[in-house]
Amino acid sequence: SAMRTSRFCFSPRGWDNGDSDRYLPALLHGCIPVLSDPLEAMPLQELRDEWRWEEAALAVDVARIPKLPQVLGSLGPGAEAALRAAGGAGRGR
């Protein structure tokens, strides 16, 4: 799958503005989810003490989507590593 070889995976809001089924597969494949909406109504919210989406996914305002390559390119290696580590914690790594 392309997710296995990608550093970031765009995960837009799901059908009819509902939850997407793309967030968790992205994490399971080791890809950092890039969300186009604020971090709300995310999967596993009931596990707030163990899981924090804002630490494992990157939220990008819809207006910045056309500049997504620049946004992602401006992330320092430390920021990307922190996102990846938080996502890996959700996978039990």
C-alpha positions in Angstrom: 0.0 0.0 0.0 1.1 3.6 -0.6 0.6 4.3 3.1 3.5 2.0 4.0 6.0 4.0 1.9 4.6 7.5 2.7 5.8 9.8 5.4 2.5 11.7 5.5 -1.1 10.6 4.5 -3.8 13.1 3.7 -6.9 12.2 5.7 -9.8 14.4 4.7 -13.1 14.4 6.6 -15.2 11.4 5.8 -18.5 11.2 3.9 -21.2 13.8 4.9 -18.6 15.6 7.1 -18.4 12.5 9.4 -15.4 10.7 10.8 -13.0 9.5 8.3 -11.8 5.9 8.2 -8.4 7.0 7.1 -6.8 8.2 10.4 -6.3 4.8 12.0 -5.1 3.0 8.8 -2.5 5.8 8.3 -1.1 5.2 11.8 -1.2 1.5 11.4 1.0 1.8 8.3 3.4 4.1 10.0 2.2 7.2 8.2 1.5 10.6 9.9 -2.2 11.6 9.2 -2.6 15.1 7.8 -6.0 16.4 8.7 -7.8 19.2 6.9 -10.2 19.9 9.8 -9.7 20.8 13.5 -9.0 17.8 15.7 -12.5 17.0 17.0 -14.6 13.9 17.0 -11.6 11.7 16.4 -11.5 8.0 16.9 -10.5 6.7 20.3 -11.4 10.0 22.0 -12.6 8.1 25.0 -8.9 7.1 25.6 -7.9 10.7 26.1 -5.4 9.8 28.9 -3.6 7.3 26.7 -4.1 8.8 23.2 -3.8 12.3 22.0 -4.5 13.0 18.3 -2.9 16.4 18.4 0.4 14.7 19.2 0.1 12.0 16.5 -1.5 13.9 13.6 -0.9 17.1 11.8 -3.9 19.5 11.4 -3.6 21.8 8.4 -6.2 24.5 7.9 -8.2 24.0 4.7 -7.0 27.4 3.3 -3.4 26.0 3.5 -4.0 22.8 1.6 -2.8 24.3 -1.7 0.5 24.9 0.0 0.7 21.5 1.7 4.1 20.6 0.1 5.6 23.7 1.6 3.9 23.2 4.9 5.2 19.6 5.2 8.6 20.7 4.0 8.9 23.3 6.7 8.5 20.8 9.5 11.7 20.2 11.2 13.0 16.6 11.7 12.3 16.9 15.4 8.6 17.8 14.8 8.2 14.9 12.3 9.9 12.5 14.7 7.7 13.6 17.6 4.5 13.0 15.5 5.8 9.6 14.3 6.7 8.6 17.9 3.3 9.5 19.2 1.6 7.6 16.4 3.9 4.6 17.1 2.8 4.7 20.7 -0.7 4.2 19.5 0.4 1.1 17.6 2.1 -0.3 20.7 5.6 0.1 19.4 
